[in-house]
Amino acid sequence: MSAPTERLRELGITLPSVATPAGAYIPARRTGSLVFTAGQVPLVDGKLAATGKVGAEVDADEAYRLARTCALNALAAVDALVGLDAITGVVKVVGFVASAPGFTGQPAVVNGASDVLGEIFGDAGRHARSAVGVAELPMGAPVEVELIVEVAGS
């Protein structure tokens, strides 16, 4: 498979700018061969692409696309820290879905993040994952995603 930056070009995907943290944290932190990202909400050009609860104001298909945006925002944070091509594998994805009462489709929503990682990294994009329904997310975001990736070197 192509290098991640080449694969992004093939897919017609441009990583966004790294989001400015909304609190006292950094977008990504490396320890040894792992990079952990802060939770990323679906910001596009500095604004939330949608707000509301999935299963109410936001339907599952839109939430899937928003999870994809979150994953790309997380990759931008990794890219700014170590470079995208340093990633040797995606270790774990944690997805949070602001869920309306009775909504149980969190795994399908977080597939938006998982699927784009697979498109970019192929087998190296296969990962462990959690998809968690929550009552609220920062700024009213419907979805938030964080990544743990393995990188070359130490």
DOKOL-256492 format. One line per 2 residues: number of its first residue (from 1); their letters; for each residue y, x, z of N, C-alpha, C, O, CB. Coordinates in nm, 2 decimals, padded with zeros to 4 digits. Glycine has a CB too. Layout:
DOKOL-256492
NUM> a> Y,X,Z,Y,X,Z,Y,X,Z,Y,X,Z,Y,X,Z  ...
end
This chain:
DOKOL-256492
1> ms> -00.12,00.08,00.00,00.00,00.00,00.00,00.12,00.09,00.00,00.12,00.20,00.05,00.00,-00.10,00.12  00.23,00.04,-00.06,00.36,00.11,-00.07,00.42,00.13,00.07,00.38,00.07,00.17,00.46,00.03,-00.15
3> ap> 00.51,00.23,00.08,00.58,00.25,00.20,00.66,00.13,00.24,00.70,00.05,00.14,00.68,00.38,00.19  00.68,00.10,00.36,00.75,-00.03,00.40,00.89,-00.05,00.33,00.92,-00.16,00.29,00.78,-00.03,00.55
5> te> 00.97,00.06,00.31,01.10,00.04,00.24,01.08,00.00,00.10,01.15,-00.08,00.04,01.19,00.16,00.26  00.98,00.06,00.03,00.94,00.03,-00.10,00.89,-00.11,-00.11,00.92,-00.19,-00.20,00.84,00.13,-00.16
7> rl> 00.81,-00.15,-00.02,00.75,-00.29,-00.02,00.86,-00.39,00.00,00.85,-00.50,-00.06,00.64,-00.30,00.10  00.96,-00.36,00.08,01.07,-00.46,00.10,01.14,-00.48,-00.04,01.17,-00.59,-00.08,01.17,-00.40,00.20
9> re> 01.16,-00.37,-00.11,01.22,-00.38,-00.24,01.14,-00.46,-00.34,01.19,-00.55,-00.41,01.24,-00.24,-00.31  01.01,-00.44,-00.33,00.91,-00.52,-00.42,00.92,-00.66,-00.39,00.91,-00.75,-00.47,00.77,-00.47,-00.40
11> lg> 00.94,-00.70,-00.26,00.94,-00.84,-00.21,01.08,-00.90,-00.23,01.10,-01.02,-00.21,00.90,-00.84,-00.07  01.18,-00.81,-00.26,01.32,-00.86,-00.27,01.38,-00.90,-00.14,01.47,-00.98,-00.13,01.32,-00.99,-00.36
13> it> 01.34,-00.82,-00.03,01.39,-00.85,00.10,01.48,-00.73,00.14,01.45,-00.62,00.12,01.27,-00.86,00.21  01.60,-00.77,00.19,01.69,-00.67,00.25,01.70,-00.70,00.40,01.73,-00.81,00.44,01.84,-00.69,00.18
15> lp> 01.68,-00.59,00.47,01.69,-00.61,00.62,01.84,-00.63,00.65,01.93,-00.58,00.59,01.64,-00.48,00.69  01.86,-00.72,00.75,02.00,-00.75,00.80,02.05,-00.63,00.88,01.98,-00.54,00.91,02.01,-00.88,00.88
17> sv> 02.18,-00.64,00.91,02.24,-00.54,01.01,02.18,-00.57,01.14,02.14,-00.69,01.17,02.39,-00.55,01.01  02.18,-00.47,01.23,02.13,-00.49,01.36,02.22,-00.58,01.44,02.34,-00.56,01.44,02.11,-00.36,01.44
19> at> 02.17,-00.68,01.50,02.25,-00.78,01.58,02.30,-00.71,01.70,02.24,-00.63,01.77,02.16,-00.90,01.63  02.43,-00.74,01.73,02.49,-00.69,01.85,02.43,-00.76,01.97,02.42,-00.88,01.98,02.65,-00.71,01.85
21> pa> 02.38,-00.68,02.07,02.32,-00.74,02.19,02.42,-00.84,02.26,02.54,-00.82,02.27,02.28,-00.63,02.29  02.36,-00.95,02.31,02.43,-01.05,02.37,02.44,-01.03,02.52,02.48,-01.12,02.60,02.38,-01.19,02.34
23> ga> 02.39,-00.92,02.57,02.38,-00.89,02.71,02.37,-00.74,02.74,02.40,-00.66,02.65,02.27,-00.96,02.78  02.32,-00.71,02.86,02.31,-00.57,02.90,02.17,-00.51,02.86,02.09,-00.49,02.95,02.33,-00.55,03.05
25> yi> 02.15,-00.49,02.73,02.03,-00.43,02.68,02.05,-00.37,02.55,02.16,-00.38,02.49,01.92,-00.55,02.67  01.95,-00.30,02.49,01.96,-00.24,02.36,01.86,-00.31,02.27,01.77,-00.37,02.31,01.93,-00.08,02.37
27> pa> 01.89,-00.30,02.14,01.80,-00.37,02.04,01.66,-00.32,02.04,01.57,-00.40,02.01,01.86,-00.36,01.91  01.64,-00.19,02.06,01.50,-00.13,02.05,01.50,-00.01,02.13,01.60,00.06,02.15,01.46,-00.10,01.90
29> rr> 01.38,00.02,02.19,01.36,00.14,02.27,01.23,00.20,02.24,01.12,00.13,02.23,01.37,00.11,02.42  01.23,00.33,02.22,01.10,00.40,02.19,01.05,00.47,02.32,01.13,00.53,02.39,01.13,00.51,02.08
31> tg> 00.92,00.46,02.34,00.86,00.54,02.44,00.73,00.59,02.38,00.64,00.52,02.34,00.83,00.45,02.57  00.72,00.73,02.37,00.60,00.79,02.30,00.59,00.74,02.16,00.69,00.76,02.08,00.47,00.75,02.38
33> sl> 00.48,00.69,02.12,00.46,00.64,01.98,00.48,00.49,01.96,00.45,00.44,01.86,00.32,00.68,01.94  00.54,00.43,02.06,00.57,00.28,02.05,00.72,00.26,02.05,00.79,00.32,02.12,00.50,00.21,02.17
35> vf> 00.75,00.16,01.98,00.89,00.10,01.98,00.88,-00.04,02.02,00.81,-00.12,01.96,00.97,00.12,01.84  00.96,-00.08,02.12,00.97,-00.22,02.17,01.10,-00.27,02.13,01.20,-00.21,02.15,00.95,-00.22,02.33
37> ta> 01.10,-00.39,02.07,01.23,-00.45,02.04,01.27,-00.55,02.15,01.18,-00.61,02.21,01.23,-00.52,01.90  01.40,-00.57,02.16,01.45,-00.69,02.24,01.41,-00.81,02.16,01.39,-00.81,02.04,01.60,-00.68,02.26
39> gq> 01.41,-00.93,02.23,01.39,-01.05,02.16,01.50,-01.08,02.06,01.62,-01.06,02.09,01.38,-01.17,02.26  01.46,-01.12,01.94,01.56,-01.14,01.83,01.56,-01.29,01.79,01.45,-01.35,01.77,01.52,-01.05,01.70
41> vp> 01.67,-01.35,01.79,01.69,-01.49,01.75,01.72,-01.49,01.60,01.75,-01.38,01.54,01.80,-01.56,01.83  01.72,-01.61,01.53,01.74,-01.61,01.39,01.89,-01.60,01.35,01.95,-01.70,01.30,01.68,-01.74,01.33
43> lv> 01.95,-01.49,01.37,02.09,-01.47,01.33,02.09,-01.43,01.18,02.01,-01.35,01.14,02.15,-01.35,01.42  02.18,-01.49,01.11,02.21,-01.46,00.97,02.36,-01.44,00.97,02.44,-01.53,01.00,02.16,-01.57,00.87
45> dg> 02.40,-01.32,00.93,02.54,-01.28,00.92,02.61,-01.31,01.05,02.73,-01.36,01.06,02.61,-01.36,00.81  02.55,-01.28,01.16,02.60,-01.29,01.30,02.61,-01.43,01.36,02.66,-01.44,01.47,02.74,-01.24,01.29
47> kl> 02.55,-01.53,01.29,02.55,-01.66,01.34,02.41,-01.72,01.34,02.33,-01.68,01.25,02.64,-01.75,01.25  02.38,-01.80,01.44,02.25,-01.87,01.44,02.23,-01.95,01.31,02.31,-02.03,01.28,02.23,-01.95,01.56
49> aa> 02.11,-01.93,01.25,02.08,-02.01,01.13,02.05,-02.16,01.16,02.07,-02.25,01.08,01.96,-01.95,01.06  02.01,-02.19,01.29,01.99,-02.32,01.33,01.99,-02.32,01.48,01.97,-02.22,01.55,01.85,-02.38,01.28
51> tg> 02.01,-02.44,01.54,01.99,-02.46,01.68,01.91,-02.58,01.71,01.90,-02.67,01.62,02.13,-02.47,01.76  01.86,-02.59,01.83,01.78,-02.71,01.87,01.64,-02.68,01.90,01.59,-02.57,01.88,01.79,-02.81,01.76
53> kv> 01.57,-02.79,01.93,01.43,-02.78,01.97,01.34,-02.81,01.85,01.37,-02.89,01.77,01.40,-02.87,02.09  01.23,-02.73,01.84,01.13,-02.75,01.73,01.05,-02.88,01.77,01.01,-02.89,01.88,01.04,-02.63,01.72
55> ga> 01.04,-02.96,01.67,00.97,-03.09,01.70,01.07,-03.20,01.72,01.04,-03.32,01.74,00.88,-03.08,01.81  01.20,-03.17,01.72,01.31,-03.27,01.74,01.41,-03.23,01.63,01.40,-03.28,01.52,01.37,-03.26,01.88
57> ev> 01.52,-03.16,01.67,01.62,-03.12,01.57,01.58,-03.03,01.46,01.64,-03.03,01.35,01.74,-03.06,01.64  01.48,-02.95,01.48,01.43,-02.85,01.39,01.28,-02.88,01.36,01.20,-02.89,01.45,01.45,-02.70,01.44
59> da> 01.25,-02.90,01.23,01.11,-02.92,01.20,01.03,-02.79,01.19,01.09,-02.69,01.19,01.10,-03.00,01.06  00.90,-02.81,01.20,00.81,-02.69,01.20,00.82,-02.60,01.08,00.81,-02.48,01.10,00.67,-02.73,01.22
61> de> 00.85,-02.65,00.96,00.86,-02.57,00.84,00.99,-02.48,00.85,00.98,-02.37,00.82,00.86,-02.66,00.72  01.10,-02.54,00.90,01.22,-02.47,00.91,01.20,-02.36,01.02,01.25,-02.25,01.01,01.34,-02.56,00.95
63> ay> 01.13,-02.40,01.13,01.11,-02.30,01.24,01.03,-02.18,01.19,01.05,-02.07,01.24,01.04,-02.37,01.36  00.93,-02.21,01.11,00.85,-02.10,01.05,00.94,-02.00,00.97,00.93,-01.88,00.99,00.74,-02.16,00.95
65> rl> 01.03,-02.05,00.89,01.13,-01.97,00.82,01.22,-01.89,00.92,01.25,-01.78,00.89,01.21,-02.05,00.72  01.26,-01.96,01.03,01.34,-01.90,01.13,01.27,-01.78,01.20,01.33,-01.68,01.23,01.39,-02.00,01.23
67> ar> 01.14,-01.80,01.22,01.06,-01.70,01.29,01.05,-01.57,01.19,01.05,-01.46,01.24,00.92,-01.75,01.32  01.04,-01.60,01.07,01.04,-01.49,00.97,01.18,-01.41,00.98,01.18,-01.29,00.98,01.03,-01.55,00.82
69> tc> 01.29,-01.48,00.99,01.42,-01.42,01.00,01.42,-01.34,01.13,01.47,-01.23,01.13,01.53,-01.53,01.01  01.37,-01.39,01.24,01.36,-01.32,01.37,01.29,-01.19,01.35,01.33,-01.08,01.40,01.30,-01.40,01.48
71> al> 01.17,-01.19,01.28,01.09,-01.07,01.26,01.17,-00.97,01.18,01.17,-00.85,01.21,00.96,-01.10,01.19  01.24,-01.01,01.08,01.32,-00.92,01.00,01.44,-00.86,01.08,01.47,-00.74,01.06,01.38,-00.99,00.87
73> na> 01.50,-00.94,01.17,01.60,-00.88,01.26,01.54,-00.78,01.35,01.60,-00.68,01.38,01.66,-01.00,01.34  01.42,-00.80,01.40,01.35,-00.70,01.49,01.32,-00.58,01.41,01.34,-00.47,01.46,01.22,-00.76,01.54
75> la> 01.27,-00.59,01.28,01.25,-00.47,01.20,01.38,-00.39,01.17,01.38,-00.27,01.17,01.19,-00.51,01.07  01.49,-00.46,01.16,01.62,-00.39,01.15,01.65,-00.31,01.27,01.70,-00.20,01.25,01.73,-00.49,01.12
77> av> 01.62,-00.36,01.39,01.64,-00.28,01.51,01.55,-00.16,01.51,01.59,-00.05,01.55,01.61,-00.37,01.63  01.43,-00.17,01.47,01.33,-00.05,01.46,01.39,00.04,01.36,01.39,00.17,01.38,01.19,-00.10,01.43
79> da> 01.43,-00.01,01.24,01.48,00.08,01.13,01.60,00.16,01.18,01.60,00.28,01.15,01.51,-00.01,01.01  01.69,00.10,01.25,01.81,00.17,01.30,01.77,00.28,01.40,01.84,00.38,01.41,01.90,00.07,01.37
81> lv> 01.66,00.26,01.47,01.62,00.36,01.58,01.54,00.47,01.52,01.57,00.59,01.55,01.54,00.29,01.68  01.44,00.44,01.44,01.34,00.55,01.39,01.32,00.55,01.24,01.26,00.64,01.19,01.21,00.53,01.46
83> gl> 01.37,00.45,01.17,01.34,00.44,01.03,01.22,00.35,01.01,01.12,00.37,01.07,01.32,00.58,00.97  01.23,00.26,00.91,01.12,00.17,00.89,00.99,00.24,00.84,00.88,00.20,00.88,01.16,00.07,00.78
85> da> 01.01,00.34,00.76,00.89,00.41,00.71,00.81,00.49,00.82,00.70,00.54,00.79,00.93,00.50,00.60  00.87,00.50,00.94,00.80,00.57,01.05,00.69,00.47,01.11,00.60,00.52,01.18,00.90,00.61,01.16
87> it> 00.70,00.35,01.08,00.61,00.25,01.14,00.47,00.27,01.08,00.45,00.27,00.96,00.65,00.10,01.12  00.37,00.29,01.17,00.23,00.31,01.12,00.15,00.18,01.15,00.04,00.17,01.09,00.17,00.43,01.19
89> gv> 00.20,00.09,01.23,00.13,-00.03,01.25,00.21,-00.12,01.35,00.29,-00.08,01.43,00.00,-00.01,01.31  00.19,-00.25,01.33,00.24,-00.35,01.42,00.14,-00.38,01.53,00.03,-00.41,01.50,00.28,-00.48,01.35
91> vk> 00.18,-00.36,01.65,00.08,-00.37,01.77,00.08,-00.51,01.82,-00.03,-00.57,01.84,00.12,-00.27,01.88  00.20,-00.57,01.85,00.20,-00.70,01.91,00.33,-00.77,01.87,00.44,-00.71,01.85,00.20,-00.69,02.06
93> vv> 00.32,-00.90,01.85,00.43,-00.99,01.83,00.43,-01.09,01.94,00.32,-01.15,01.98,00.42,-01.06,01.69  00.54,-01.12,02.00,00.56,-01.22,02.10,00.66,-01.32,02.04,00.78,-01.28,02.01,00.60,-01.17,02.24
95> gf> 00.62,-01.44,02.03,00.71,-01.55,01.98,00.74,-01.66,02.08,00.64,-01.71,02.14,00.66,-01.60,01.85  00.86,-01.69,02.09,00.90,-01.80,02.18,00.96,-01.91,02.10,01.04,-01.89,02.01,01.00,-01.75,02.29
97> va> 00.91,-02.04,02.12,00.95,-02.15,02.05,01.01,-02.25,02.14,00.94,-02.30,02.23,00.83,-02.21,01.96  01.14,-02.28,02.13,01.21,-02.39,02.21,01.15,-02.52,02.16,01.17,-02.56,02.05,01.37,-02.39,02.19
99> sa> 01.07,-02.58,02.24,00.98,-02.69,02.20,01.02,-02.83,02.26,01.05,-02.84,02.38,00.84,-02.66,02.23  01.03,-02.93,02.17,01.05,-03.06,02.22,00.93,-03.11,02.30,00.82,-03.06,02.27,01.08,-03.16,02.10
101> pg> 00.94,-03.20,02.39,00.82,-03.25,02.46,00.71,-03.30,02.36,00.74,-03.37,02.27,00.86,-03.37,02.55  00.59,-03.25,02.39,00.48,-03.29,02.30,00.46,-03.20,02.18,00.35,-03.21,02.12,00.50,-03.43,02.26
103> ft> 00.55,-03.11,02.15,00.53,-03.02,02.04,00.43,-02.91,02.07,00.45,-02.84,02.17,00.66,-02.96,01.99  00.32,-02.90,02.00,00.22,-02.80,02.03,00.19,-02.71,01.91,00.09,-02.64,01.91,00.09,-02.87,02.07
105> gq> 00.28,-02.70,01.81,00.26,-02.62,01.69,00.32,-02.48,01.70,00.35,-02.43,01.60,00.31,-02.69,01.58  00.33,-02.43,01.82,00.39,-02.29,01.83,00.32,-02.19,01.75,00.39,-02.11,01.68,00.39,-02.25,01.98
107> pa> 00.18,-02.18,01.74,00.12,-02.08,01.66,00.16,-02.09,01.51,00.18,-01.98,01.45,-00.03,-02.09,01.68  00.17,-02.21,01.46,00.21,-02.22,01.32,00.35,-02.17,01.30,00.38,-02.12,01.19,00.19,-02.37,01.27
109> vv> 00.44,-02.20,01.39,00.58,-02.15,01.38,00.58,-02.00,01.38,00.65,-01.94,01.30,00.66,-02.21,01.50  00.52,-01.94,01.48,00.52,-01.79,01.49,00.45,-01.72,01.37,00.47,-01.60,01.35,00.46,-01.75,01.62
111> ng> 00.37,-01.80,01.30,00.31,-01.74,01.18,00.42,-01.69,01.08,00.39,-01.61,01.00,00.22,-01.85,01.11  00.54,-01.75,01.09,00.65,-01.71,01.00,00.67,-01.56,01.02,00.70,-01.48,00.93,00.77,-01.79,01.03
113> as> 00.67,-01.51,01.15,00.69,-01.37,01.18,00.56,-01.29,01.13,00.57,-01.19,01.07,00.71,-01.35,01.33  00.45,-01.34,01.17,00.32,-01.27,01.14,00.30,-01.25,00.99,00.26,-01.15,00.94,00.20,-01.34,01.20
115> dv> 00.33,-01.36,00.92,00.31,-01.35,00.77,00.40,-01.25,00.70,00.35,-01.18,00.62,00.33,-01.49,00.71  00.53,-01.25,00.74,00.61,-01.15,00.67,00.57,-01.01,00.71,00.59,-00.92,00.63,00.76,-01.18,00.71
117> lg> 00.53,-00.98,00.83,00.48,-00.85,00.87,00.36,-00.81,00.79,00.34,-00.70,00.75,00.45,-00.85,01.02  00.27,-00.91,00.76,00.16,-00.88,00.68,00.20,-00.85,00.53,00.14,-00.76,00.47,00.06,-01.00,00.68
119> ei> 00.30,-00.92,00.48,00.35,-00.90,00.35,00.40,-00.76,00.34,00.38,-00.69,00.23,00.46,-01.00,00.31  00.47,-00.71,00.44,00.54,-00.58,00.43,00.44,-00.47,00.46,00.44,-00.37,00.39,00.65,-00.58,00.54
121> fg> 00.35,-00.48,00.56,00.27,-00.37,00.61,00.12,-00.38,00.57,00.05,-00.29,00.60,00.28,-00.36,00.76  00.08,-00.49,00.51,-00.06,-00.51,00.48,-00.14,-00.50,00.60,-00.11,-00.56,00.70,-00.11,-00.39,00.38
123> da> -00.26,-00.43,00.60,-00.35,-00.43,00.71,-00.28,-00.37,00.84,-00.32,-00.40,00.95,-00.47,-00.35,00.68  -00.19,-00.28,00.82,-00.12,-00.22,00.93,-00.03,-00.32,01.00,00.02,-00.30,01.11,-00.03,-00.10,00.88
125> gr> 00.00,-00.43,00.94,00.07,-00.54,01.00,-00.01,-00.64,01.08,00.05,-00.73,01.14,00.14,-00.62,00.89  -00.14,-00.62,01.08,-00.22,-00.71,01.17,-00.20,-00.67,01.31,-00.19,-00.55,01.35,-00.37,-00.69,01.13
127> ha> -00.18,-00.77,01.40,-00.14,-00.75,01.53,-00.19,-00.85,01.63,-00.25,-00.95,01.59,00.02,-00.75,01.54  -00.19,-00.81,01.76,-00.21,-00.91,01.87,-00.08,-00.99,01.88,00.02,-00.95,01.83,-00.24,-00.84,02.01
129> rs> -00.10,-01.11,01.94,00.02,-01.20,01.94,00.01,-01.31,02.05,-00.09,-01.35,02.09,00.03,-01.27,01.80  00.13,-01.34,02.09,00.15,-01.46,02.18,00.25,-01.55,02.12,00.35,-01.51,02.06,00.19,-01.42,02.33
131> av> 00.22,-01.68,02.12,00.31,-01.79,02.07,00.33,-01.89,02.19,00.24,-01.96,02.22,00.26,-01.86,01.94  00.45,-01.88,02.24,00.48,-01.95,02.37,00.58,-02.06,02.35,00.69,-02.03,02.29,00.52,-01.85,02.48
133> gv> 00.55,-02.18,02.40,00.65,-02.29,02.40,00.74,-02.28,02.52,00.69,-02.26,02.63,00.59,-02.43,02.39  00.87,-02.29,02.50,00.96,-02.28,02.62,01.06,-02.39,02.61,01.08,-02.46,02.51,01.04,-02.14,02.62
135> ae> 01.13,-02.42,02.72,01.23,-02.53,02.73,01.36,-02.50,02.66,01.41,-02.58,02.59,01.26,-02.56,02.87  01.41,-02.37,02.67,01.53,-02.33,02.61,01.53,-02.19,02.57,01.45,-02.11,02.63,01.65,-02.36,02.71
137> lp> 01.61,-02.15,02.47,01.63,-02.01,02.44,01.78,-01.98,02.43,01.86,-02.07,02.42,01.56,-01.98,02.30  01.81,-01.85,02.43,01.95,-01.82,02.43,02.03,-01.88,02.32,01.98,-01.89,02.20,01.97,-01.67,02.43
139> mg> 02.15,-01.93,02.35,02.24,-01.98,02.25,02.19,-02.11,02.18,02.24,-02.15,02.08,02.28,-01.88,02.14  02.08,-02.17,02.23,02.02,-02.28,02.17,01.93,-02.25,02.05,01.90,-02.34,01.98,02.13,-02.38,02.13
141> ap> 01.89,-02.13,02.04,01.81,-02.09,01.93,01.67,-02.16,01.94,01.62,-02.18,02.05,01.78,-01.93,01.93  01.61,-02.20,01.82,01.48,-02.26,01.82,01.37,-02.16,01.84,01.26,-02.20,01.88,01.47,-02.34,01.70
143> ve> 01.39,-02.04,01.80,01.28,-01.94,01.80,01.34,-01.80,01.84,01.45,-01.77,01.81,01.21,-01.93,01.65  01.25,-01.72,01.90,01.29,-01.58,01.93,01.16,-01.50,01.92,01.05,-01.55,01.96,01.34,-01.57,02.08
145> ve> 01.17,-01.38,01.86,01.06,-01.30,01.84,01.09,-01.16,01.88,01.20,-01.10,01.86,01.02,-01.30,01.69  00.99,-01.09,01.95,01.00,-00.95,01.98,00.88,-00.88,01.92,00.77,-00.94,01.91,01.01,-00.93,02.13
147> li> 00.89,-00.75,01.89,00.78,-00.67,01.84,00.76,-00.55,01.92,00.84,-00.50,01.99,00.82,-00.63,01.69  00.63,-00.51,01.91,00.59,-00.37,01.96,00.53,-00.31,01.84,00.43,-00.36,01.78,00.49,-00.37,02.08
149> ve> 00.58,-00.20,01.79,00.52,-00.13,01.68,00.49,00.02,01.71,00.55,00.08,01.80,00.62,-00.13,01.56  00.39,00.07,01.64,00.35,00.21,01.66,00.42,00.29,01.55,00.43,00.25,01.44,00.20,00.23,01.65
151> va> 00.47,00.41,01.59,00.54,00.49,01.49,00.48,00.63,01.49,00.42,00.67,01.59,00.69,00.50,01.53  00.50,00.70,01.38,00.46,00.84,01.36,00.53,00.93,01.45,00.65,00.90,01.49,00.47,00.88,01.22
153> gs> 00.47,01.04,01.49,00.53,01.14,01.58,00.53,01.10,01.72,00.47,00.99,01.76,00.68,01.16,01.54  00.59,01.18,01.81,00.59,01.14,01.95,00.72,01.17,02.02,00.73,01.14,02.14,00.48,01.22,02.02
end
